[in-house]
Amino acid sequence: MSVDKVYLDHAATTPVFPEVAEAMYDLLLHHYGNPSSLHFCGRDAKRYLEEARGQVAALIGAEAEEIFFTSGGTEADNIAIFGSAAVAGGKKHVITSAVEHHAVIDSCKELAEEGYDLTILPVDEYGVVHVEDLQAALRPDTFLVTIMHANNEVGSINPIKELAVAAHQAGALFHVDAVQSVGKIPVDVAELGVDMLTYSAHKINGPKGVGALYKRRGLSISRRVFGGGQEKQLRSGTENMPGIVGFGKAAALTALRWQDEMAECRRLRDLLVELTLTRIPDSRLNGHPSQRLPHNANLSFDYIEGEALLLYLDIAGVACSAGSACSSGSLSPSHVLTAMGLEDRWLHSALRFSLGYGVTEEQIRYTVQVLQDKVAQLRQASPFYQAK
């Protein structure tokens, strides 16, 4: 089988749709005004800004006025968490889960350093938060619950609608990090019943460096960035117009294509998992077997180290990830897999394969063949494997 390069790290970032690049190029050359300016160039830019806002809002069933552009998912998470804390009055309790992205869990830990009470909910063996655990943790002074829609490492999907109901019954706000789920599974803010939601352009074949915070109409949180008052005072700074226009175009295209694309990703992901588990002994799928993102497969291989296998795959032209890309430079074991209670033999050998635009069946079959060969090669060098 002749395959050049296989990109299976779409959960880290995605290739930009050609139409997105064209829209950004046109904006840079012909619609370069500052949308805060009153002259014709500014009005022209403002029109593009608001068109993109509407496109980004429509992708999650929101109104345009409820969307605030940011530099990405991380900043949007920070605005939601710290902005809520600043207006919480006497309430000093925040709840999150043990498997959140570092943008959320580190922000919550920073609040704890500042004197807030923090509860970190456990997850089950699939990485899923249980509603009963949230209900038991809620207190009269809980001002915010922040739990991700789908996990960035193992792809397990949380029961967000039920969790949001529980939070609201206790008088708390509910924020969801939906960076991994938007464009992959149905995401509608009204259906989910959330107060705030964050998502990012570069996960849906848009550019890096731009994201959005959905904040439901009527909800007030404190601004974190001060300056010229852009984004209705919530996030000052001249808007990243090329990025925003690219985000809008990617959102519009994703709204049209995501169901077909994810159906194909699911088919190829299932093929990847089936062939891997069948052909490679002592391998396993991590995360929920069915309630998971359609493009995600987190796999572990006993008797080897994941970093070594990752390097072998890279040499063979297959790109995947050891944990999340944001922390892949760390030698520490995944906090997600640790919270799920995985044994060390599975914990240290886990790799994440995430599919998307442009992935083919030929590439999947090539990946499995490389995996089969490289796992066997590494195991031959393992004294533990030889002694089993």
Disulfide bonds with the S-S distance in Angstrom:
none
